[in-house]
């Protein structure tokens, strides 16, 4: 869960273009992008899969929802924290708008190690950024403006060595 570059509402044909590279923990078992299947709710999910914890770093639904995340580097992550990879799935399966989901997530964000999350509903042209870091600070929830953006292990659009 390392870096994503994306163009939001900046292309005449495609409302969202995403380049995402998951380049940490190469020994962690994963599956390539596929329709998940296995249950009725999972048949609607297209994305890579983290076979260790069951989540994902990038996925979309047939209905036009998209979610992706990066982790926030921390010296002392909480070993028994909830898996961040469940966050995209929770959004894809929710009936909430990106803003509504983000506002609900604020209440639970402290149960996860550091994350940066982008959630979007293509059909309503809405995109929201959520981050639960810096630790001890307020959870960040902000609308994403149209244009070219980068999401790293730091805040949205922040300077980062990989950028």
HELIX and SHEET records of a PDB file:
HELIX    1   1 UNK A   42  UNK A   44  5                                   3    
HELIX    2   2 UNK A   86  UNK A   93  1                                   8    
HELIX    3   3 UNK A   98  UNK A  105  1                                   8    
HELIX    4   4 UNK A  109  UNK A  111  5                                   3    
HELIX    5   5 UNK A  122  UNK A  124  5                                   3    
SHEET    1   A 3 UNK A  16  UNK A  21  0                                        
SHEET    2   A 3 UNK A   3  UNK A   8 -1                                        
SHEET    3   A 3 UNK A 147  UNK A 151 -1                                        
SHEET    1   B 7 UNK A  30  UNK A  35  0                                        
SHEET    2   B 7 UNK A  45  UNK A  50 -1                                        
SHEET    3   B 7 UNK A  58  UNK A  61 -1                                        
SHEET    4   B 7 UNK A  65  UNK A  71 -1                                        
SHEET    5   B 7 UNK A 115  UNK A 121 -1                                        
SHEET    6   B 7 UNK A 126  UNK A 131 -1                                        
SHEET    7   B 7 UNK A 140  UNK A 143 -1                                        
END                                                                             
